[in-house]
Amino acid sequence: MDGSAFLEKLSKLAHTKYKTSSRESYEHFIEADTEFHVGIAALGHNRLVAGAVSEVRSQMERIMFAAIDIGYYGEFPTIEHEEIVDAIRRRDGSTARQLM
């Protein structure tokens, strides 16, 4: 996948929203959120960092799925995700790091 296609995929993932009234939509969001963060880590071409992010996201997913049962759906990170993708597109690593 070339760079612009990869950024387009990240942008699509960044726009993933959910409804607190729909467990299915939140489960889809959790999966997209993980793919988004692991995808950004992959941009650095550092397998150790990408592996660490993947492992952390695996742990976070467990917590996020467990929180559904108590009715906690977390924050809506869509705006932050979009800002991260925009910073990456502008090749503004400093801003992207700060937003992450």
Secondary structure, 3 states (H helix, E strand, C coil): CCHHHHHHHHHHHHCCCCCCCCHHHHHHHHHHHHHHHHHHHHHCCCHHHHHHHHHHHHHHHHHHHHHHCCCCCCCCCHHHHHHHHHHHHCCCHHHHHHHC
